[in-house]
Amino acid sequence: MIRCLLCLLLTGCAAPDLKRVATPATTARAEAGRERYWAEQRTQQPDPAPAFEWLELRRPEHTEDGVLHAATVEYLRIPRSP
């Protein structure tokens, strides 16, 4: 057991390589991995609720100044209060 540990220490396998510097390719791969992770996280988040609501106003058929108006539907956009 001790012999195995000594061999690892003597060959340098147990210690990190301090001379190793991140290459541009390694940095690009790490950045791409981070982007994929956060893209996956964003897809799992629920969509935020809209900041407004639509109110439907129905006007039946009516006569105004002797003119017959058809039934209409109008939509009002109302801001949602916090």
TIMI-2910 file (N, C-alpha, C, CB; in pm, 1 decimal, decimal comma, always signed):
<rs>
+----------+----------+----------+----------+----------+----------+----------+----------+----------+----------+----------+----------+------+
!      n_x !      n_y !      n_z !     ca_x !     ca_y !     ca_z !      c_x !      c_y !      c_z !     cb_x !     cb_y !     cb_z ! resn !
+----------+----------+----------+----------+----------+----------+----------+----------+----------+----------+----------+----------+------+
!    +83,2 !   -119,2 !     +0,0 !     +0,0 !     +0,0 !     +0,0 !    +87,2 !   +125,0 !     +0,0 !    -94,4 !     +0,1 !   +121,2 !  Met !
!   +185,5 !   +126,7 !    +89,4 !   +274,8 !   +243,0 !    +98,0 !   +357,0 !   +254,9 !    -29,2 !   +367,8 !   +232,3 !   +221,1 !  Ile !
!   +393,1 !   +139,2 !    -85,7 !   +471,8 !   +140,9 !   -207,9 !   +392,6 !   +207,6 !   -321,8 !   +512,9 !     -2,8 !   -247,1 !  Arg !
!   +261,6 !   +179,8 !   -328,7 !   +178,5 !   +239,1 !   -434,1 !   +170,6 !   +390,4 !   -417,8 !    +36,9 !   +178,3 !   -432,3 !  Cys !
!   +153,4 !   +436,2 !   -294,5 !   +147,8 !   +579,6 !   -269,0 !   +279,8 !   +647,3 !   -302,1 !   +110,9 !   +606,0 !   -124,2 !  Leu !
!   +389,8 !   +582,6 !   -266,5 !   +520,3 !   +640,1 !   -298,7 !   +541,4 !   +648,9 !   -448,9 !   +631,6 !   +557,8 !   -235,4 !  Leu !
!   +497,0 !   +545,8 !   -520,8 !   +510,6 !   +549,2 !   -667,2 !   +429,5 !   +663,7 !   -726,5 !   +465,7 !   +415,3 !   -728,9 !  Cys !
!   +307,8 !   +684,5 !   -674,4 !   +225,8 !   +793,8 !   -724,8 !   +289,5 !   +929,1 !   -696,2 !    +86,9 !   +787,8 !   -663,7 !  Leu !
!   +342,5 !   +944,9 !   -577,3 !   +405,4 !  +1071,8 !   -542,3 !   +531,5 !  +1096,9 !   -624,6 !   +439,0 !  +1074,3 !   -393,8 !  Leu !
!   +609,3 !   +992,9 !   -647,6 !   +733,6 !  +1009,3 !   -722,8 !   +706,2 !  +1038,5 !   -870,5 !   +820,2 !   +883,9 !   -709,5 !  Leu !
!   +600,1 !   +982,0 !   -926,1 !   +572,1 !  +1004,9 !  -1067,8 !   +495,4 !  +1134,5 !  -1089,6 !   +493,7 !   +888,2 !  -1125,6 !  Thr !
!   +440,2 !  +1192,8 !   -983,5 !   +370,8 !  +1318,9 !   -996,4 !   +222,1 !  +1303,6 !  -1024,5 !   +433,6 !  +1399,0 !  -1104,0 !  Gly !
!   +169,5 !  +1184,9 !  -1019,8 !    +28,0 !  +1163,2 !  -1050,3 !    -62,8 !  +1214,0 !   -938,8 !     +1,8 !  +1015,4 !  -1074,4 !  Cys !
!    -12,3 !  +1219,7 !   -817,6 !    -97,5 !  +1258,9 !   -706,2 !   -104,6 !  +1410,0 !   -689,9 !    -47,6 !  +1196,0 !   -578,4 !  Ala !
!    -11,2 !  +1482,3 !   -750,2 !     -9,0 !  +1627,4 !   -734,4 !    -63,2 !  +1693,1 !   -861,3 !   +135,1 !  +1677,7 !   -703,5 !  Ala !
!   -133,8 !  +1804,1 !   -848,1 !   -182,1 !  +1873,6 !   -967,2 !    -66,8 !  +1935,9 !  -1044,3 !   -283,8 !  +1981,1 !   -929,1 !  Pro !
!    -83,1 !  +1945,2 !  -1172,8 !    +19,0 !  +2004,7 !  -1258,2 !     +3,7 !  +2156,7 !  -1251,6 !     +7,4 !  +1952,5 !  -1406,0 !  Asp !
!    +93,2 !  +2223,2 !  -1183,1 !    +83,1 !  +2367,3 !  -1164,6 !   +125,4 !  +2445,7 !  -1287,9 !   +166,5 !  +2409,3 !  -1047,3 !  Leu !
!   +196,9 !  +2380,5 !  -1379,1 !   +242,9 !  +2449,2 !  -1499,4 !   +135,2 !  +2452,2 !  -1608,1 !   +368,6 !  +2381,9 !  -1552,9 !  Lys !
!    +31,6 !  +2375,4 !  -1589,2 !    -73,2 !  +2365,9 !  -1691,3 !   -155,1 !  +2495,0 !  -1695,4 !   -165,5 !  +2244,5 !  -1663,7 !  Arg !
!   -166,2 !  +2551,9 !  -1812,8 !   -240,7 !  +2675,8 !  -1833,0 !   -356,8 !  +2643,5 !  -1926,6 !   -148,9 !  +2790,6 !  -1891,7 !  Val !
!   -470,5 !  +2704,1 !  -1899,7 !   -588,1 !  +2680,2 !  -1983,6 !   -563,2 !  +2734,5 !  -2124,1 !   -714,5 !  +2745,8 !  -1921,6 !  Ala !
!   -584,6 !  +2648,8 !  -2221,6 !   -568,0 !  +2690,1 !  -2360,9 !   -697,8 !  +2755,8 !  -2407,7 !   -530,3 !  +2568,1 !  -2452,3 !  Thr !
!   -692,4 !  +2830,7 !  -2516,5 !   -816,2 !  +2892,0 !  -2567,0 !   -923,2 !  +2787,2 !  -2599,6 !   -786,2 !  +2975,4 !  -2691,9 !  Pro !
!   -881,1 !  +2670,1 !  -2647,9 !   -978,2 !  +2565,6 !  -2680,1 !  -1046,0 !  +2514,0 !  -2553,0 !   -909,6 !  +2449,5 !  -2754,9 !  Ala !
!   -969,0 !  +2496,4 !  -2446,7 !  -1025,3 !  +2449,7 !  -2319,7 !  -1121,1 !  +2553,5 !  -2263,0 !   -913,2 !  +2419,4 !  -2218,1 !  Thr !
!  -1081,9 !  +2678,4 !  -2270,1 !  -1168,6 !  +2785,8 !  -2220,8 !  -1297,2 !  +2793,8 !  -2302,1 !  -1095,2 !  +2920,5 !  -2225,3 !  Thr !
!  -1288,7 !  +2777,9 !  -2433,6 !  -1407,0 !  +2782,0 !  -2519,1 !  -1500,4 !  +2665,6 !  -2488,5 !  -1366,6 !  +2779,8 !  -2666,8 !  Ala !
!  -1444,2 !  +2546,3 !  -2466,0 !  -1527,8 !  +2430,2 !  -2431,9 !  -1597,5 !  +2451,0 !  -2298,3 !  -1443,2 !  +2301,8 !  -2427,4 !  Arg !
!  -1527,0 !  +2507,8 !  -2201,6 !  -1587,4 !  +2533,2 !  -2070,7 !  -1699,2 !  +2635,6 !  -2082,1 !  -1481,4 !  +2581,6 !  -1970,9 !  Ala !
!  -1676,8 !  +2740,3 !  -2160,1 !  -1779,8 !  +2843,3 !  -2179,6 !  -1901,8 !  +2785,2 !  -2251,2 !  -1722,8 !  +2962,4 !  -2260,2 !  Glu !
!  -1879,2 !  +2701,3 !  -2350,9 !  -1990,5 !  +2638,0 !  -2422,8 !  -2070,0 !  +2547,8 !  -2328,5 !  -1938,2 !  +2556,4 !  -2543,8 !  Ala !
!  -2001,6 !  +2477,5 !  -2240,7 !  -2070,5 !  +2393,0 !  -2142,8 !  -2155,3 !  +2475,2 !  -2047,9 !  -1970,2 !  +2310,8 !  -2063,8 !  Gly !
!  -2101,7 !  +2588,5 !  -2003,7 !  -2179,5 !  +2676,8 !  -1914,6 !  -2302,9 !  +2730,5 !  -1986,4 !  -2092,1 !  +2794,5 !  -1864,4 !  Arg !
!  -2287,7 !  +2770,1 !  -2112,9 !  -2400,4 !  +2822,0 !  -2189,1 !  -2509,1 !  +2715,2 !  -2207,4 !  -2352,6 !  +2872,9 !  -2325,5 !  Glu !
!  -2466,7 !  +2592,1 !  -2237,9 !  -2565,7 !  +2483,8 !  -2252,6 !  -2639,0 !  +2459,6 !  -2121,3 !  -2497,4 !  +2353,5 !  -2299,6 !  Arg !
!  -2566,0 !  +2463,2 !  -2009,8 !  -2628,4 !  +2442,9 !  -1878,6 !  -2733,2 !  +2550,6 !  -1850,8 !  -2521,6 !  +2443,1 !  -1767,5 !  Tyr !
!  -2696,2 !  +2677,1 !  -1870,8 !  -2790,3 !  +2785,1 !  -1840,8 !  -2905,7 !  +2788,9 !  -1939,8 !  -2718,5 !  +2918,8 !  -1840,7 !  Trp !
!  -2883,2 !  +2749,5 !  -2064,4 !  -2993,6 !  +2741,3 !  -2161,1 !  -3093,7 !  +2635,0 !  -2115,7 !  -2940,1 !  +2708,6 !  -2304,1 !  Ala !
!  -3044,4 !  +2523,6 !  -2066,2 !  -3133,0 !  +2418,4 !  -2014,8 !  -3208,8 !  +2467,4 !  -1891,7 !  -3052,4 !  +2291,3 !  -1980,4 !  Glu !
!  -3142,1 !  +2541,8 !  -1804,7 !  -3208,7 !  +2595,0 !  -1686,3 !  -3319,4 !  +2692,7 !  -1724,7 !  -3107,5 !  +2663,7 !  -1594,6 !  Gln !
!  -3294,2 !  +2777,4 !  -1825,6 !  -3395,2 !  +2874,6 !  -1868,5 !  -3517,5 !  +2806,2 !  -1927,6 !  -3335,8 !  +2971,1 !  -1970,6 !  Arg !
!  -3497,9 !  +2693,8 !  -1998,4 !  -3613,0 !  +2625,2 !  -2058,0 !  -3701,0 !  +2560,3 !  -1951,7 !  -3565,9 !  +2519,5 !  -2157,8 !  Thr !
!  -3647,2 !  +2532,8 !  -1835,0 !  -3725,1 !  +2467,5 !  -1730,2 !  -3797,6 !  +2566,9 !  -1640,2 !  -3635,2 !  +2380,0 !  -1646,6 !  Gln !
!  -3773,2 !  +2694,7 !  -1658,4 !  -3841,6 !  +2796,0 !  -1578,1 !  -3980,0 !  +2823,5 !  -1636,2 !  -3758,6 !  +2926,5 !  -1571,7 !  Gln !
!  -4080,1 !  +2845,9 !  -1550,5 !  -4212,9 !  +2878,8 !  -1603,8 !  -4212,4 !  +3017,8 !  -1666,9 !  -4319,7 !  +2871,3 !  -1492,4 !  Pro !
!  -4300,6 !  +3035,6 !  -1764,1 !  -4311,5 !  +3166,5 !  -1828,2 !  -4367,6 !  +3266,8 !  -1728,2 !  -4401,0 !  +3159,2 !  -1955,2 !  Asp !
!  -4314,2 !  +3388,2 !  -1725,5 !  -4366,8 !  +3487,9 !  -1632,2 !  -4509,8 !  +3528,1 !  -1671,3 !  -4274,8 !  +3612,6 !  -1628,9 !  Pro !
!  -4586,8 !  +3560,6 !  -1571,8 !  -4724,3 !  +3603,3 !  -1597,6 !  -4722,2 !  +3737,3 !  -1671,9 !  -4805,1 !  +3615,0 !  -1464,2 !  Ala !
!  -4815,3 !  +3757,6 !  -1764,0 !  -4816,4 !  +3885,8 !  -1835,4 !  -4845,9 !  +4000,5 !  -1739,2 !  -4920,7 !  +3883,7 !  -1949,4 !  Pro !
!  -4798,9 !  +4118,0 !  -1772,0 !  -4816,3 !  +4235,1 !  -1685,9 !  -4949,9 !  +4303,3 !  -1710,6 !  -4702,9 !  +4334,3 !  -1708,0 !  Ala !
!  -5037,1 !  +4240,4 !  -1788,8 !  -5166,8 !  +4300,7 !  -1818,4 !  -5270,7 !  +4190,6 !  -1836,6 !  -5158,8 !  +4390,2 !  -1945,1 !  Phe !
!  -5395,6 !  +4229,4 !  -1834,8 !  -5507,0 !  +4139,1 !  -1860,5 !  -5594,5 !  +4199,6 !  -1969,5 !  -5589,4 !  +4112,8 !  -1730,9 !  Glu !
!  -5667,3 !  +4115,1 !  -2039,0 !  -5760,2 !  +4161,5 !  -2141,3 !  -5902,0 !  +4154,4 !  -2086,5 !  -5746,9 !  +4077,5 !  -2271,3 !  Trp !
!  -5975,5 !  +4262,9 !  -2099,1 !  -6114,2 !  +4269,0 !  -2056,1 !  -6201,3 !  +4276,7 !  -2181,0 !  -6139,6 !  +4391,3 !  -1961,0 !  Leu !
!  -6293,4 !  +4182,3 !  -2192,5 !  -6380,0 !  +4176,2 !  -2309,8 !  -6508,2 !  +4254,7 !  -2283,1 !  -6412,6 !  +4029,1 !  -2346,7 !  Glu !
!  -6538,2 !  +4351,0 !  -2369,6 !  -6660,7 !  +4430,0 !  -2359,2 !  -6749,9 !  +4397,6 !  -2478,4 !  -6629,2 !  +4583,0 !  -2353,0 !  Leu !
!  -6868,6 !  +4345,8 !  -2451,0 !  -6965,0 !  +4312,9 !  -2556,9 !  -7076,1 !  +4417,7 !  -2558,7 !  -7024,8 !  +4170,1 !  -2535,9 !  Arg !
!  -7102,4 !  +4470,9 !  -2676,6 !  -7214,4 !  +4564,6 !  -2693,6 !  -7316,2 !  +4497,0 !  -2783,3 !  -7167,4 !  +4702,8 !  -2754,4 !  Arg !
!  -7437,2 !  +4483,0 !  -2735,7 !  -7539,1 !  +4419,3 !  -2819,8 !  -7580,6 !  +4513,2 !  -2933,1 !  -7662,7 !  +4379,4 !  -2735,1 !  Pro !
!  -7658,2 !  +4458,4 !  -3022,6 !  -7710,9 !  +4538,8 !  -3131,6 !  -7796,8 !  +4650,9 !  -3072,1 !  -7793,5 !  +4451,1 !  -3231,5 !  Glu !
!  -7776,1 !  +4773,6 !  -3121,5 !  -7849,5 !  +4886,2 !  -3063,6 !  -7873,5 !  +4994,0 !  -3169,3 !  -7772,6 !  +4945,2 !  -2943,2 !  His !
!  -7968,1 !  +5079,4 !  -3136,9 !  -8000,3 !  +5190,6 !  -3226,1 !  -7952,2 !  +5319,6 !  -3162,2 !  -8153,0 !  +5196,9 !  -3255,8 !  Thr !
!  -7880,8 !  +5400,7 !  -3239,9 !  -7827,4 !  +5526,9 !  -3189,7 !  -7858,0 !  +5634,9 !  -3293,7 !  -7672,5 !  +5516,7 !  -3161,0 !  Glu !
!  -7936,5 !  +5734,4 !  -3255,5 !  -7977,6 !  +5842,6 !  -3345,5 !  -8042,7 !  +5788,5 !  -3472,4 !  -7857,3 !  +5929,5 !  -3382,0 !  Asp !
!  -8122,7 !  +5685,7 !  -3457,0 !  -8193,7 !  +5628,4 !  -3570,6 !  -8109,3 !  +5535,0 !  -3655,1 !  -8246,0 !  +5737,3 !  -3656,2 !  Gly !
!  -7984,4 !  +5510,5 !  -3616,2 !  -7896,3 !  +5421,2 !  -3692,8 !  -7883,6 !  +5290,0 !  -3615,9 !  -7754,6 !  +5486,6 !  -3717,1 !  Val !
!  -7902,4 !  +5177,7 !  -3685,0 !  -7892,0 !  +5045,9 !  -3623,2 !  -7745,9 !  +5000,6 !  -3627,5 !  -7984,6 !  +4942,7 !  -3695,1 !  Leu !
!  -7687,2 !  +4979,9 !  -3511,0 !  -7547,4 !  +4933,8 !  -3501,4 !  -7546,4 !  +4785,2 !  -3469,7 !  -7468,3 !  +5013,7 !  -3392,4 !  His !
!  -7458,9 !  +4710,2 !  -3535,9 !  -7446,6 !  +4566,0 !  -3512,3 !  -7379,4 !  +4541,7 !  -3377,2 !  -7365,8 !  +4497,6 !  -3626,7 !  Ala !
!  -7394,0 !  +4419,9 !  -3328,7 !  -7328,0 !  +4381,9 !  -3203,1 !  -7176,3 !  +4384,2 !  -3223,4 !  -7375,3 !  +4240,1 !  -3155,2 !  Ala !
!  -7104,6 !  +4432,2 !  -3124,4 !  -6958,3 !  +4440,9 !  -3134,3 !  -6893,5 !  +4386,7 !  -3008,1 !  -6913,6 !  +4586,6 !  -3158,6 !  Thr !
!  -6768,9 !  +4351,8 !  -3021,7 !  -6686,9 !  +4307,6 !  -2908,3 !  -6559,8 !  +4390,6 !  -2912,1 !  -6655,0 !  +4151,8 !  -2914,4 !  Val !
!  -6527,4 !  +4453,6 !  -2800,0 !  -6403,6 !  +4530,9 !  -2788,4 !  -6321,7 !  +4472,6 !  -2673,7 !  -6433,1 !  +4683,4 !  -2764,9 !  Glu !
!  -6192,6 !  +4484,1 !  -2685,3 !  -6102,6 !  +4432,8 !  -2582,7 !  -6021,4 !  +4549,8 !  -2526,9 !  -6008,7 !  +4321,1 !  -2640,3 !  Tyr !
!  -6020,0 !  +4559,4 !  -2395,5 !  -5939,5 !  +4660,7 !  -2327,0 !  -5821,9 !  +4593,7 !  -2259,2 !  -6024,2 !  +4739,4 !  -2223,9 !  Leu !
!  -5707,8 !  +4653,1 !  -2272,4 !  -5587,9 !  +4601,7 !  -2206,8 !  -5572,7 !  +4675,3 !  -2075,4 !  -5460,5 !  +4618,8 !  -2296,4 !  Arg !
!  -5577,5 !  +4600,9 !  -1963,7 !  -5573,3 !  +4660,3 !  -1830,0 !  -5445,4 !  +4614,2 !  -1760,3 !  -5700,1 !  +4621,0 !  -1746,4 !  Ile !
!  -5363,7 !  +4707,1 !  -1709,3 !  -5242,8 !  +4666,1 !  -1636,9 !  -5276,5 !  +4586,6 !  -1512,2 !  -5159,8 !  +4787,9 !  -1599,1 !  Pro !
!  -5197,5 !  +4486,2 !  -1484,2 !  -5216,1 !  +4403,5 !  -1365,3 !  -5143,6 !  +4470,2 !  -1249,0 !  -5163,4 !  +4257,5 !  -1388,4 !  Arg !
!  -5212,8 !  +4483,5 !  -1137,1 !  -5151,1 !  +4546,4 !  -1020,1 !  -5071,2 !  +4442,0 !   -942,3 !  -5258,9 !  +4612,0 !   -928,8 !  Ser !
!  -4960,8 !  +4482,9 !   -881,3 !  -4875,9 !  +4386,4 !   -809,7 !  -4935,3 !  +4332,5 !   -684,2 !  -4747,5 !  +4447,5 !   -776,9 !  Pro !
+----------+----------+----------+----------+----------+----------+----------+----------+----------+----------+----------+----------+------+
</rs>
